Amino acid sequence: MESRATGVAAADYQVARGWVPPWARKLGMPVWISDPDRYIIYVNGRAEGLLGQTTGNCVGRPCNEVIRGRTAKGKPFCAEQCPVVRQLDFQTEIEPFRLRIGPGRKSKWVQVVVIAAQAPDFSGPYVVHCVIDDEREQRFKQYLTKVMTRSPKPRLANNRVTGPSLTRREKEILALLSDDASLREIADKLHLSYTTVRNHVQHILNKLGVHSTMEAVAFFLLTDDRSI
């Protein structure tokens, strides 16, 4: 579809057609804004890098044609009647969502937080899309899942860190390991000797039926349970 901004500079189009909330310009993350008709009227520099497109190529075009976000199953998320538009139409809460955005091999997973902002002239809700890069988090989770899959002992799947098999001290040490603390740092924090901490870690490995600290930490993180 031809841009509505054809023959008009991007900045001039924003002034003539769009309204950009002052606070949106100050956000330290990729941001793009669509107007009540779902045409993009603002793209910041970080969003340009994410989308692999310049502001001039984005402004004045339908949001769904520019973003072309995809779901985890590879299906198109962005469309004329995307979930965000439907939630706006029904005036329901807009939940954050994950998309794969960007050109070709440079595409990445992001978390998108949407804020509906009413323009001063009440022309309708402008949609501010704020992007949080969660590619690193997702890669880490995938890696942990692979680590857990390699564990040969089936009892790992049924154990829980909060179960009676681990002592309170062992669970405390495991929580610190998951925060990337070294054995010496744990010893200093808990006022224990290095040898005592090392022995606790060995007991944890034996009880969980894993062969490395990484596997123990992976199990701890995947259970999503840090209570001690």
Order of alpha helices (4+ residues) and beta strands (2+ residues): alpha-beta-beta-alpha-alpha-alpha-alpha-beta-beta-beta-alpha-alpha-alpha-alpha-alpha-alpha
